[in-house]
Amino acid sequence: MFVKRMIQQKILDYLKKKGEATDKELLEMIEKEFSISYGDLLKILMYLEIEGYIEVKPMKDLLNVVQKTSSKRQAL
């Protein structure tokens, strides 16, 4: 559970700095520190979206653009 929280925070920090990213870009960034599958990343992104931290917009070619929302608190 602790690793999941660390990954969530890393995603939020990255999006705060960059503004938006694709799911593939987030996976590459996270894989540098953690062993995570694409499916697990999607579960984390879904949780963050349901909680209102991020917004995921579908794009062509199975890529998703992920943006940090401004309406939710800044950190977990």
PyMOL Python script that loads the backbone (N, CA, C, O; Angstrom):
from pymol import cmd

cmd.read_pdbstr("""\
ATOM      1  N   MET A   1       0.822  -1.192   0.000  1.00  0.00           N
ATOM      2  CA  MET A   1       0.000   0.000   0.000  1.00  0.00           C
ATOM      3  C   MET A   1       0.867   1.257   0.000  1.00  0.00           C
ATOM      4  O   MET A   1       0.535   2.244  -0.657  1.00  0.00           O
ATOM      5  N   PHE A   2       1.966   1.221   0.729  1.00  0.00           N
ATOM      6  CA  PHE A   2       2.857   2.378   0.805  1.00  0.00           C
ATOM      7  C   PHE A   2       3.444   2.710  -0.564  1.00  0.00           C
ATOM      8  O   PHE A   2       3.552   3.880  -0.930  1.00  0.00           O
ATOM      9  N   VAL A   3       3.823   1.680  -1.320  1.00  0.00           N
ATOM     10  CA  VAL A   3       4.398   1.895  -2.654  1.00  0.00           C
ATOM     11  C   VAL A   3       3.357   2.528  -3.574  1.00  0.00           C
ATOM     12  O   VAL A   3       3.679   3.402  -4.379  1.00  0.00           O
ATOM     13  N   LYS A   4       2.116   2.084  -3.451  1.00  0.00           N
ATOM     14  CA  LYS A   4       1.039   2.653  -4.263  1.00  0.00           C
ATOM     15  C   LYS A   4       0.903   4.150  -3.988  1.00  0.00           C
ATOM     16  O   LYS A   4       0.752   4.939  -4.920  1.00  0.00           O
ATOM     17  N   ARG A   5       0.954   4.542  -2.728  1.00  0.00           N
ATOM     18  CA  ARG A   5       0.876   5.966  -2.362  1.00  0.00           C
ATOM     19  C   ARG A   5       2.065   6.742  -2.915  1.00  0.00           C
ATOM     20  O   ARG A   5       1.916   7.873  -3.377  1.00  0.00           O
ATOM     21  N   MET A   6       3.236   6.136  -2.867  1.00  0.00           N
ATOM     22  CA  MET A   6       4.430   6.799  -3.406  1.00  0.00           C
ATOM     23  C   MET A   6       4.279   7.025  -4.908  1.00  0.00           C
ATOM     24  O   MET A   6       4.643   8.084  -5.419  1.00  0.00           O
ATOM     25  N   ILE A   7       3.749   6.041  -5.605  1.00  0.00           N
ATOM     26  CA  ILE A   7       3.545   6.165  -7.050  1.00  0.00           C
ATOM     27  C   ILE A   7       2.495   7.231  -7.344  1.00  0.00           C
ATOM     28  O   ILE A   7       2.668   8.036  -8.259  1.00  0.00           O
ATOM     29  N   GLN A   8       1.419   7.241  -6.582  1.00  0.00           N
ATOM     30  CA  GLN A   8       0.383   8.264  -6.762  1.00  0.00           C
ATOM     31  C   GLN A   8       0.970   9.661  -6.588  1.00  0.00           C
ATOM     32  O   GLN A   8       0.707  10.556  -7.391  1.00  0.00           O
ATOM     33  N   GLN A   9       1.764   9.843  -5.539  1.00  0.00           N
ATOM     34  CA  GLN A   9       2.355  11.155  -5.278  1.00  0.00           C
ATOM     35  C   GLN A   9       3.337  11.543  -6.374  1.00  0.00           C
ATOM     36  O   GLN A   9       3.406  12.706  -6.772  1.00  0.00           O
ATOM     37  N   LYS A  10       4.098  10.562  -6.861  1.00  0.00           N
ATOM     38  CA  LYS A  10       5.053  10.827  -7.940  1.00  0.00           C
ATOM     39  C   LYS A  10       4.319  11.292  -9.200  1.00  0.00           C
ATOM     40  O   LYS A  10       4.773  12.211  -9.881  1.00  0.00           O
ATOM     41  N   ILE A  11       3.196  10.663  -9.504  1.00  0.00           N
ATOM     42  CA  ILE A  11       2.388  11.066 -10.658  1.00  0.00           C
ATOM     43  C   ILE A  11       1.881  12.491 -10.474  1.00  0.00           C
ATOM     44  O   ILE A  11       1.985  13.308 -11.389  1.00  0.00           O
ATOM     45  N   LEU A  12       1.334  12.794  -9.301  1.00  0.00           N
ATOM     46  CA  LEU A  12       0.800  14.135  -9.045  1.00  0.00           C
ATOM     47  C   LEU A  12       1.895  15.194  -9.100  1.00  0.00           C
ATOM     48  O   LEU A  12       1.684  16.275  -9.650  1.00  0.00           O
ATOM     49  N   ASP A  13       3.056  14.895  -8.538  1.00  0.00           N
ATOM     50  CA  ASP A  13       4.177  15.846  -8.585  1.00  0.00           C
ATOM     51  C   ASP A  13       4.615  16.097 -10.027  1.00  0.00           C
ATOM     52  O   ASP A  13       4.873  17.236 -10.417  1.00  0.00           O
ATOM     53  N   TYR A  14       4.696  15.030 -10.807  1.00  0.00           N
ATOM     54  CA  TYR A  14       5.107  15.138 -12.211  1.00  0.00           C
ATOM     55  C   TYR A  14       4.115  15.998 -12.991  1.00  0.00           C
ATOM     56  O   TYR A  14       4.512  16.868 -13.766  1.00  0.00           O
ATOM     57  N   LEU A  15       2.830  15.750 -12.780  1.00  0.00           N
ATOM     58  CA  LEU A  15       1.801  16.510 -13.490  1.00  0.00           C
ATOM     59  C   LEU A  15       1.740  17.962 -13.024  1.00  0.00           C
ATOM     60  O   LEU A  15       1.438  18.861 -13.809  1.00  0.00           O
ATOM     61  N   LYS A  16       2.023  18.182 -11.759  1.00  0.00           N
ATOM     62  CA  LYS A  16       2.047  19.557 -11.248  1.00  0.00           C
ATOM     63  C   LYS A  16       3.145  20.353 -11.947  1.00  0.00           C
ATOM     64  O   LYS A  16       2.963  21.520 -12.293  1.00  0.00           O
ATOM     65  N   LYS A  17       4.281  19.703 -12.145  1.00  0.00           N
ATOM     66  CA  LYS A  17       5.416  20.362 -12.784  1.00  0.00           C
ATOM     67  C   LYS A  17       5.214  20.491 -14.294  1.00  0.00           C
ATOM     68  O   LYS A  17       5.491  21.542 -14.871  1.00  0.00           O
ATOM     69  N   LYS A  18       4.734  19.432 -14.927  1.00  0.00           N
ATOM     70  CA  LYS A  18       4.658  19.392 -16.389  1.00  0.00           C
ATOM     71  C   LYS A  18       3.312  19.850 -16.948  1.00  0.00           C
ATOM     72  O   LYS A  18       3.246  20.325 -18.082  1.00  0.00           O
ATOM     73  N   GLY A  19       2.252  19.715 -16.177  1.00  0.00           N
ATOM     74  CA  GLY A  19       0.931  20.106 -16.654  1.00  0.00           C
ATOM     75  C   GLY A  19       0.119  18.941 -17.170  1.00  0.00           C
ATOM     76  O   GLY A  19      -1.013  18.727 -16.737  1.00  0.00           O
ATOM     77  N   GLU A  20       0.693  18.179 -18.099  1.00  0.00           N
ATOM     78  CA  GLU A  20       0.022  16.994 -18.627  1.00  0.00           C
ATOM     79  C   GLU A  20       1.060  16.017 -19.147  1.00  0.00           C
ATOM     80  O   GLU A  20       2.208  16.381 -19.401  1.00  0.00           O
ATOM     81  N   ALA A  21       0.638  14.772 -19.301  1.00  0.00           N
ATOM     82  CA  ALA A  21       1.530  13.726 -19.801  1.00  0.00           C
ATOM     83  C   ALA A  21       0.681  12.599 -20.356  1.00  0.00           C
ATOM     84  O   ALA A  21      -0.491  12.464 -20.006  1.00  0.00           O
ATOM     85  N   THR A  22       1.272  11.794 -21.219  1.00  0.00           N
ATOM     86  CA  THR A  22       0.574  10.602 -21.690  1.00  0.00           C
ATOM     87  C   THR A  22       0.770   9.490 -20.671  1.00  0.00           C
ATOM     88  O   THR A  22       1.681   9.542 -19.844  1.00  0.00           O
ATOM     89  N   ASP A  23      -0.091   8.486 -20.740  1.00  0.00           N
ATOM     90  CA  ASP A  23       0.055   7.352 -19.840  1.00  0.00           C
ATOM     91  C   ASP A  23       1.383   6.634 -20.079  1.00  0.00           C
ATOM     92  O   ASP A  23       2.007   6.153 -19.133  1.00  0.00           O
ATOM     93  N   LYS A  24       1.810   6.561 -21.323  1.00  0.00           N
ATOM     94  CA  LYS A  24       3.095   5.919 -21.640  1.00  0.00           C
ATOM     95  C   LYS A  24       4.261   6.696 -21.025  1.00  0.00           C
ATOM     96  O   LYS A  24       5.211   6.101 -20.516  1.00  0.00           O
ATOM     97  N   GLU A  25       4.183   8.004 -21.075  1.00  0.00           N
ATOM     98  CA  GLU A  25       5.222   8.853 -20.485  1.00  0.00           C
ATOM     99  C   GLU A  25       5.281   8.649 -18.971  1.00  0.00           C
ATOM    100  O   GLU A  25       6.364   8.566 -18.393  1.00  0.00           O
ATOM    101  N   LEU A  26       4.121   8.568 -18.339  1.00  0.00           N
ATOM    102  CA  LEU A  26       4.078   8.332 -16.895  1.00  0.00           C
ATOM    103  C   LEU A  26       4.648   6.961 -16.554  1.00  0.00           C
ATOM    104  O   LEU A  26       5.376   6.813 -15.572  1.00  0.00           O
ATOM    105  N   LEU A  27       4.317   5.961 -17.363  1.00  0.00           N
ATOM    106  CA  LEU A  27       4.838   4.615 -17.121  1.00  0.00           C
ATOM    107  C   LEU A  27       6.357   4.601 -17.205  1.00  0.00           C
ATOM    108  O   LEU A  27       7.013   4.018 -16.342  1.00  0.00           O
ATOM    109  N   GLU A  28       6.925   5.226 -18.217  1.00  0.00           N
ATOM    110  CA  GLU A  28       8.387   5.278 -18.355  1.00  0.00           C
ATOM    111  C   GLU A  28       9.025   5.970 -17.159  1.00  0.00           C
ATOM    112  O   GLU A  28      10.067   5.529 -16.673  1.00  0.00           O
ATOM    113  N   MET A  29       8.416   7.040 -16.683  1.00  0.00           N
ATOM    114  CA  MET A  29       8.954   7.777 -15.542  1.00  0.00           C
ATOM    115  C   MET A  29       8.906   6.927 -14.271  1.00  0.00           C
ATOM    116  O   MET A  29       9.865   6.906 -13.499  1.00  0.00           O
ATOM    117  N   ILE A  30       7.807   6.237 -14.058  1.00  0.00           N
ATOM    118  CA  ILE A  30       7.639   5.445 -12.841  1.00  0.00           C
ATOM    119  C   ILE A  30       8.510   4.193 -12.863  1.00  0.00           C
ATOM    120  O   ILE A  30       9.026   3.776 -11.826  1.00  0.00           O
ATOM    121  N   GLU A  31       8.676   3.592 -14.043  1.00  0.00           N
ATOM    122  CA  GLU A  31       9.479   2.368 -14.156  1.00  0.00           C
ATOM    123  C   GLU A  31      10.944   2.587 -13.795  1.00  0.00           C
ATOM    124  O   GLU A  31      11.665   1.620 -13.547  1.00  0.00           O
ATOM    125  N   LYS A  32      11.393   3.822 -13.762  1.00  0.00           N
ATOM    126  CA  LYS A  32      12.776   4.100 -13.366  1.00  0.00           C
ATOM    127  C   LYS A  32      13.007   3.781 -11.897  1.00  0.00           C
ATOM    128  O   LYS A  32      14.134   3.489 -11.498  1.00  0.00           O
ATOM    129  N   GLU A  33      11.943   3.833 -11.080  1.00  0.00           N
ATOM    130  CA  GLU A  33      12.074   3.596  -9.642  1.00  0.00           C
ATOM    131  C   GLU A  33      11.298   2.381  -9.140  1.00  0.00           C
ATOM    132  O   GLU A  33      11.680   1.769  -8.142  1.00  0.00           O
ATOM    133  N   PHE A  34      10.215   2.033  -9.825  1.00  0.00           N
ATOM    134  CA  PHE A  34       9.335   0.980  -9.337  1.00  0.00           C
ATOM    135  C   PHE A  34       9.079  -0.051 -10.428  1.00  0.00           C
ATOM    136  O   PHE A  34       9.113   0.261 -11.618  1.00  0.00           O
ATOM    137  N   SER A  35       8.826  -1.270 -10.006  1.00  0.00           N
ATOM    138  CA  SER A  35       8.420  -2.315 -10.938  1.00  0.00           C
ATOM    139  C   SER A  35       6.896  -2.281 -11.004  1.00  0.00           C
ATOM    140  O   SER A  35       6.218  -2.652 -10.046  1.00  0.00           O
ATOM    141  N   ILE A  36       6.368  -1.837 -12.132  1.00  0.00           N
ATOM    142  CA  ILE A  36       4.922  -1.666 -12.271  1.00  0.00           C
ATOM    143  C   ILE A  36       4.510  -2.030 -13.691  1.00  0.00           C
ATOM    144  O   ILE A  36       5.219  -1.732 -14.653  1.00  0.00           O
ATOM    145  N   SER A  37       3.366  -2.671 -13.807  1.00  0.00           N
ATOM    146  CA  SER A  37       2.851  -3.014 -15.137  1.00  0.00           C
ATOM    147  C   SER A  37       1.974  -1.876 -15.646  1.00  0.00           C
ATOM    148  O   SER A  37       1.557  -1.002 -14.886  1.00  0.00           O
ATOM    149  N   TYR A  38       1.707  -1.907 -16.938  1.00  0.00           N
ATOM    150  CA  TYR A  38       0.827  -0.901 -17.539  1.00  0.00           C
ATOM    151  C   TYR A  38      -0.576  -0.993 -16.929  1.00  0.00           C
ATOM    152  O   TYR A  38      -1.223   0.025 -16.686  1.00  0.00           O
ATOM    153  N   GLY A  39      -1.032  -2.214 -16.688  1.00  0.00           N
ATOM    154  CA  GLY A  39      -2.346  -2.416 -16.075  1.00  0.00           C
ATOM    155  C   GLY A  39      -2.432  -1.815 -14.682  1.00  0.00           C
ATOM    156  O   GLY A  39      -3.439  -1.202 -14.328  1.00  0.00           O
ATOM    157  N   ASP A  40      -1.368  -1.990 -13.884  1.00  0.00           N
ATOM    158  CA  ASP A  40      -1.342  -1.407 -12.541  1.00  0.00           C
ATOM    159  C   ASP A  40      -1.333   0.118 -12.603  1.00  0.00           C
ATOM    160  O   ASP A  40      -1.969   0.781 -11.783  1.00  0.00           O
ATOM    161  N   LEU A  41      -0.611   0.671 -13.577  1.00  0.00           N
ATOM    162  CA  LEU A  41      -0.610   2.125 -13.742  1.00  0.00           C
ATOM    163  C   LEU A  41      -2.018   2.621 -14.058  1.00  0.00           C
ATOM    164  O   LEU A  41      -2.462   3.627 -13.505  1.00  0.00           O
ATOM    165  N   LEU A  42      -2.716   1.922 -14.941  1.00  0.00           N
ATOM    166  CA  LEU A  42      -4.077   2.330 -15.293  1.00  0.00           C
ATOM    167  C   LEU A  42      -5.006   2.290 -14.083  1.00  0.00           C
ATOM    168  O   LEU A  42      -5.883   3.143 -13.947  1.00  0.00           O
ATOM    169  N   LYS A  43      -4.820   1.305 -13.202  1.00  0.00           N
ATOM    170  CA  LYS A  43      -5.624   1.236 -11.974  1.00  0.00           C
ATOM    171  C   LYS A  43      -5.356   2.449 -11.088  1.00  0.00           C
ATOM    172  O   LYS A  43      -6.285   3.026 -10.522  1.00  0.00           O
ATOM    173  N   ILE A  44      -4.092   2.834 -10.968  1.00  0.00           N
ATOM    174  CA  ILE A  44      -3.732   3.999 -10.157  1.00  0.00           C
ATOM    175  C   ILE A  44      -4.303   5.266 -10.774  1.00  0.00           C
ATOM    176  O   ILE A  44      -4.836   6.118 -10.064  1.00  0.00           O
ATOM    177  N   LEU A  45      -4.195   5.395 -12.094  1.00  0.00           N
ATOM    178  CA  LEU A  45      -4.750   6.568 -12.773  1.00  0.00           C
ATOM    179  C   LEU A  45      -6.268   6.626 -12.609  1.00  0.00           C
ATOM    180  O   LEU A  45      -6.834   7.704 -12.426  1.00  0.00           O
ATOM    181  N   MET A  46      -6.929   5.465 -12.675  1.00  0.00           N
ATOM    182  CA  MET A  46      -8.376   5.430 -12.503  1.00  0.00           C
ATOM    183  C   MET A  46      -8.759   5.895 -11.093  1.00  0.00           C
ATOM    184  O   MET A  46      -9.709   6.660 -10.923  1.00  0.00           O
ATOM    185  N   TYR A  47      -8.020   5.433 -10.094  1.00  0.00           N
ATOM    186  CA  TYR A  47      -8.281   5.864  -8.718  1.00  0.00           C
ATOM    187  C   TYR A  47      -8.113   7.378  -8.587  1.00  0.00           C
ATOM    188  O   TYR A  47      -8.969   8.053  -8.015  1.00  0.00           O
ATOM    189  N   LEU A  48      -7.015   7.907  -9.115  1.00  0.00           N
ATOM    190  CA  LEU A  48      -6.764   9.346  -9.022  1.00  0.00           C
ATOM    191  C   LEU A  48      -7.835  10.149  -9.760  1.00  0.00           C
ATOM    192  O   LEU A  48      -8.199  11.245  -9.335  1.00  0.00           O
ATOM    193  N   GLU A  49      -8.334   9.601 -10.861  1.00  0.00           N
ATOM    194  CA  GLU A  49      -9.390  10.295 -11.607  1.00  0.00           C
ATOM    195  C   GLU A  49     -10.717  10.263 -10.836  1.00  0.00           C
ATOM    196  O   GLU A  49     -11.406  11.279 -10.753  1.00  0.00           O
ATOM    197  N   ILE A  50     -11.071   9.124 -10.283  1.00  0.00           N
ATOM    198  CA  ILE A  50     -12.313   9.001  -9.508  1.00  0.00           C
ATOM    199  C   ILE A  50     -12.292   9.935  -8.307  1.00  0.00           C
ATOM    200  O   ILE A  50     -13.311  10.533  -7.963  1.00  0.00           O
ATOM    201  N   GLU A  51     -11.138  10.061  -7.671  1.00  0.00           N
ATOM    202  CA  GLU A  51     -11.002  10.934  -6.503  1.00  0.00           C
ATOM    203  C   GLU A  51     -10.913  12.410  -6.876  1.00  0.00           C
ATOM    204  O   GLU A  51     -10.950  13.272  -5.998  1.00  0.00           O
ATOM    205  N   GLY A  52     -10.798  12.707  -8.169  1.00  0.00           N
ATOM    206  CA  GLY A  52     -10.796  14.094  -8.620  1.00  0.00           C
ATOM    207  C   GLY A  52      -9.435  14.757  -8.687  1.00  0.00           C
ATOM    208  O   GLY A  52      -9.350  15.972  -8.867  1.00  0.00           O
ATOM    209  N   TYR A  53      -8.367  13.982  -8.546  1.00  0.00           N
ATOM    210  CA  TYR A  53      -7.016  14.544  -8.590  1.00  0.00           C
ATOM    211  C   TYR A  53      -6.553  14.828 -10.015  1.00  0.00           C
ATOM    212  O   TYR A  53      -5.823  15.788 -10.260  1.00  0.00           O
ATOM    213  N   ILE A  54      -6.986  13.980 -10.956  1.00  0.00           N
ATOM    214  CA  ILE A  54      -6.544  14.119 -12.345  1.00  0.00           C
ATOM    215  C   ILE A  54      -7.732  13.954 -13.283  1.00  0.00           C
ATOM    216  O   ILE A  54      -8.814  13.527 -12.881  1.00  0.00           O
ATOM    217  N   GLU A  55      -7.502  14.302 -14.530  1.00  0.00           N
ATOM    218  CA  GLU A  55      -8.483  14.074 -15.588  1.00  0.00           C
ATOM    219  C   GLU A  55      -7.776  13.320 -16.707  1.00  0.00           C
ATOM    220  O   GLU A  55      -6.710  13.731 -17.164  1.00  0.00           O
ATOM    221  N   VAL A  56      -8.370  12.222 -17.143  1.00  0.00           N
ATOM    222  CA  VAL A  56      -7.793  11.409 -18.209  1.00  0.00           C
ATOM    223  C   VAL A  56      -8.650  11.605 -19.456  1.00  0.00           C
ATOM    224  O   VAL A  56      -9.863  11.396 -19.437  1.00  0.00           O
ATOM    225  N   LYS A  57      -7.992  12.008 -20.536  1.00  0.00           N
ATOM    226  CA  LYS A  57      -8.687  12.229 -21.808  1.00  0.00           C
ATOM    227  C   LYS A  57      -8.182  11.218 -22.828  1.00  0.00           C
ATOM    228  O   LYS A  57      -6.981  11.159 -23.095  1.00  0.00           O
ATOM    229  N   PRO A  58      -9.084  10.418 -23.404  1.00  0.00           N
ATOM    230  CA  PRO A  58      -8.652   9.442 -24.417  1.00  0.00           C
ATOM    231  C   PRO A  58      -8.142  10.135 -25.679  1.00  0.00           C
ATOM    232  O   PRO A  58      -8.688  11.148 -26.115  1.00  0.00           O
ATOM    233  N   MET A  59      -7.102   9.574 -26.246  1.00  0.00           N
ATOM    234  CA  MET A  59      -6.520  10.078 -27.486  1.00  0.00           C
ATOM    235  C   MET A  59      -6.480   8.926 -28.485  1.00  0.00           C
ATOM    236  O   MET A  59      -6.800   7.789 -28.139  1.00  0.00           O
ATOM    237  N   LYS A  60      -6.094   9.215 -29.700  1.00  0.00           N
ATOM    238  CA  LYS A  60      -5.979   8.158 -30.703  1.00  0.00           C
ATOM    239  C   LYS A  60      -4.776   7.269 -30.403  1.00  0.00           C
ATOM    240  O   LYS A  60      -3.904   7.641 -29.618  1.00  0.00           O
ATOM    241  N   ASP A  61      -4.731   6.121 -31.016  1.00  0.00           N
ATOM    242  CA  ASP A  61      -3.627   5.161 -30.891  1.00  0.00           C
ATOM    243  C   ASP A  61      -3.415   4.676 -29.460  1.00  0.00           C
ATOM    244  O   ASP A  61      -2.278   4.426 -29.059  1.00  0.00           O
ATOM    245  N   LEU A  62      -4.487   4.541 -28.689  1.00  0.00           N
ATOM    246  CA  LEU A  62      -4.449   3.982 -27.338  1.00  0.00           C
ATOM    247  C   LEU A  62      -3.619   4.786 -26.344  1.00  0.00           C
ATOM    248  O   LEU A  62      -3.192   4.247 -25.323  1.00  0.00           O
ATOM    249  N   LEU A  63      -3.386   6.044 -26.622  1.00  0.00           N
ATOM    250  CA  LEU A  63      -2.694   6.902 -25.666  1.00  0.00           C
ATOM    251  C   LEU A  63      -3.717   7.743 -24.923  1.00  0.00           C
ATOM    252  O   LEU A  63      -4.739   8.137 -25.485  1.00  0.00           O
ATOM    253  N   ASN A  64      -3.437   8.011 -23.673  1.00  0.00           N
ATOM    254  CA  ASN A  64      -4.297   8.861 -22.872  1.00  0.00           C
ATOM    255  C   ASN A  64      -3.494  10.050 -22.385  1.00  0.00           C
ATOM    256  O   ASN A  64      -2.339   9.905 -21.983  1.00  0.00           O
ATOM    257  N   VAL A  65      -4.101  11.223 -22.420  1.00  0.00           N
ATOM    258  CA  VAL A  65      -3.464  12.406 -21.862  1.00  0.00           C
ATOM    259  C   VAL A  65      -3.996  12.575 -20.448  1.00  0.00           C
ATOM    260  O   VAL A  65      -5.205  12.563 -20.219  1.00  0.00           O
ATOM    261  N   VAL A  66      -3.085  12.732 -19.515  1.00  0.00           N
ATOM    262  CA  VAL A  66      -3.443  12.872 -18.114  1.00  0.00           C
ATOM    263  C   VAL A  66      -3.110  14.287 -17.677  1.00  0.00           C
ATOM    264  O   VAL A  66      -1.998  14.767 -17.901  1.00  0.00           O
ATOM    265  N   GLN A  67      -4.080  14.961 -17.051  1.00  0.00           N
ATOM    266  CA  GLN A  67      -3.871  16.318 -16.555  1.00  0.00           C
ATOM    267  C   GLN A  67      -4.247  16.373 -15.086  1.00  0.00           C
ATOM    268  O   GLN A  67      -5.157  15.676 -14.638  1.00  0.00           O
ATOM    269  N   LYS A  68      -3.541  17.204 -14.348  1.00  0.00           N
ATOM    270  CA  LYS A  68      -3.879  17.429 -12.949  1.00  0.00           C
ATOM    271  C   LYS A  68      -5.057  18.381 -12.898  1.00  0.00           C
ATOM    272  O   LYS A  68      -5.094  19.363 -13.640  1.00  0.00           O
ATOM    273  N   THR A  69      -6.022  18.101 -12.031  1.00  0.00           N
ATOM    274  CA  THR A  69      -7.160  18.997 -11.896  1.00  0.00           C
ATOM    275  C   THR A  69      -6.832  20.095 -10.899  1.00  0.00           C
ATOM    276  O   THR A  69      -5.969  19.921 -10.038  1.00  0.00           O
ATOM    277  N   SER A  70      -7.504  21.201 -11.012  1.00  0.00           N
ATOM    278  CA  SER A  70      -7.265  22.306 -10.081  1.00  0.00           C
ATOM    279  C   SER A  70      -8.279  22.313  -8.950  1.00  0.00           C
ATOM    280  O   SER A  70      -8.127  23.079  -7.997  1.00  0.00           O
ATOM    281  N   SER A  71      -9.307  21.481  -9.031  1.00  0.00           N
ATOM    282  CA  SER A  71     -10.366  21.518  -8.031  1.00  0.00           C
ATOM    283  C   SER A  71     -10.100  20.654  -6.805  1.00  0.00           C
ATOM    284  O   SER A  71     -10.775  20.822  -5.789  1.00  0.00           O
ATOM    285  N   LYS A  72      -9.156  19.750  -6.867  1.00  0.00           N
ATOM    286  CA  LYS A  72      -8.871  18.858  -5.747  1.00  0.00           C
ATOM    287  C   LYS A  72      -7.645  19.343  -4.995  1.00  0.00           C
ATOM    288  O   LYS A  72      -6.831  20.088  -5.540  1.00  0.00           O
ATOM    289  N   ARG A  73      -7.513  18.928  -3.759  1.00  0.00           N
ATOM    290  CA  ARG A  73      -6.354  19.334  -2.956  1.00  0.00           C
ATOM    291  C   ARG A  73      -5.052  18.957  -3.654  1.00  0.00           C
ATOM    292  O   ARG A  73      -5.038  18.069  -4.506  1.00  0.00           O
ATOM    293  N   GLN A  74      -3.978  19.619  -3.303  1.00  0.00           N
ATOM    294  CA  GLN A  74      -2.713  19.507  -4.029  1.00  0.00           C
ATOM    295  C   GLN A  74      -1.929  18.233  -3.734  1.00  0.00           C
ATOM    296  O   GLN A  74      -1.161  17.793  -4.590  1.00  0.00           O
ATOM    297  N   ALA A  75      -2.085  17.637  -2.588  1.00  0.00           N
ATOM    298  CA  ALA A  75      -1.308  16.438  -2.269  1.00  0.00           C
ATOM    299  C   ALA A  75      -2.218  15.400  -1.633  1.00  0.00           C
ATOM    300  O   ALA A  75      -3.286  15.731  -1.117  1.00  0.00           O
ATOM    301  N   LEU A  76      -1.798  14.160  -1.671  1.00  0.00           N
ATOM    302  CA  LEU A  76      -2.566  13.088  -1.034  1.00  0.00           C
ATOM    303  C   LEU A  76      -2.444  13.165   0.460  1.00  0.00           C
ATOM    304  O   LEU A  76      -3.024  12.343   1.170  1.00  0.00           O
TER     305      LEU A  76
END
""", "prot")
cmd.dss("prot")
cmd.show_as("cartoon", "prot")
cmd.util.cbc("prot")
cmd.orient("prot")
